[in-house]
Amino acid sequence: MNSWLKGIWMIIILSAATTSAGCALFAAGAGVAAGVGAAEYVRGELKQAYAAPMEKAWNASLAAAADMKMKTTEKSIDNLDQNRVIKGKTEDGKDFQISLEALSKDVTTVKVRIGVFGDEAYSKKIQEAIGKNLTK
């Protein structure tokens, strides 16, 4: 009888954990559908998903670089147009890279890296500028 109760409690706990995780995934998906997903800063790179097709995110990224007086030195697009990259120098001479990846026809992930080790604050400013340009 005691092991039967333990089994029931394990099922209840696992069900609660699974339900909570499902809600978190649904909430994250809703954020992307609303326009901007949650930003994630990992190993010097700020990554953010936008509810925008590749071309719109590309134009918003180029406009953000221009708005922030960043000098673009290289633009590349892969053969399948699933990935695009913008490289150049910030106004104060640091290298930057903005990488775009199409997750679907209406969702694009944008990754920003400043310098070798990254600059979270500067990367956030760029992501904010991209977000503003997407709403224009």
N, C-alpha and C positions, 0 to 999 in steps of 0.2 A: 504494500500500500504506500509506503514511504517513497519508493522509487517511482511509483506512478505519479505522485504529486510533484516530484522533482521534474519529471518529464513534462508535465503540464506547465510548470513555471518556465522551463526552458523554451517551450513553444511560445508562451506569452512574451517572454523577453525578446526572442528572435523576431517575432512578428512586430513588436514595437520598434525594434531597431531597423527592420526593413522598411516599415511604414515611414519612419522619420527620414531615412535616407531618400526614399522616394519623393517626399515633400521637398527636401532640399534640392534634389535634381530638378523637380518641376519648377521650383522658384528660380533656379538658375536659368532654366530654359525660358521662363517668362521674362526674365531680365533681358535676354538676348532679343526676344521678340519685340520688346518695348523699345529697343534702340541701342542699348549699350550693355554688354555683359560685364561681369566683375573683372577688374584689372588684377593681374598677378605679376609680382616682381620676383624673378628668380634668376640668380647668377648674373646680375647686371643687366637684365633685359626685362622691360615692362611689356606684358602681353595683354591685349584686350580684344574681345570679339565685338563686332558691330553688326547690327541688322542692316546691312547695305551690300549691294552687289560689288564685285571687284572694281569695276570701272569707277563707281562713285567713291569708294574708299580710296582708290588710287589718286583721283583728282583732289579729294579732301586732304590727303597726305602731302601732295605736292604744294597745295595752297598753304597748308600749315607750315611747311618748311620755308616758303617764301615769306609768310607773315612774320616768322621769327627770325628773318634775315639770315637764314642758313643757306650756304652755297652748295648747290647740288652739282656733283662732279660725275655721277654715274647713275643711270637708270637702266634696269634690265627686266625683261619679261621672259618667262620660260615658254617653251614651244606649245604647251597645252593651256597657257594662260591661267595656271592655277597658283603660281607664285610670281611675285614682282618684288624688286628691291630698289631702294633709293639710297645712295651713299653720298657723302659729302663732308663739309666742315661746318661747325656751328659758328656763330658770330665771333666767339672768343677762340676759335681755332681748333676745337676738339673734333675728332672724327665722329661721325654719326652714321647709323644705318637704320632704315625703316624697312622692315620686311612685311609683305602682305601675303596671306595665304587664303584662298577661297575654300571655305568649309562646305558651302553649298552655293547655289546661284544667288541667294539673298543674304548670306552671312560670310563676313570676311574677318579674319584675325589679323591684327596689326601688332607687330613687335618692334619696340624701339630700344636701341642701344646707343649710349653716348660713351665714347672712349673705349678703352680696353676693359675696364672694370665696371663700367656703368655709372650712371648718375640718376638716381631714382627721382629726385625733385625735377630735374630738367626733362626727364622722360615723361613725367606726369604732365608737365606744361605742354609738351608736344601732343600727347594723347588728348588733352583737353582741347587744344586747337583743332585737332582732327575731328573730334566730336562736334565742335561748333560749326566747322565747315560742312559737316554732313547734314546739319539742320538747315543750311541756307538753301 
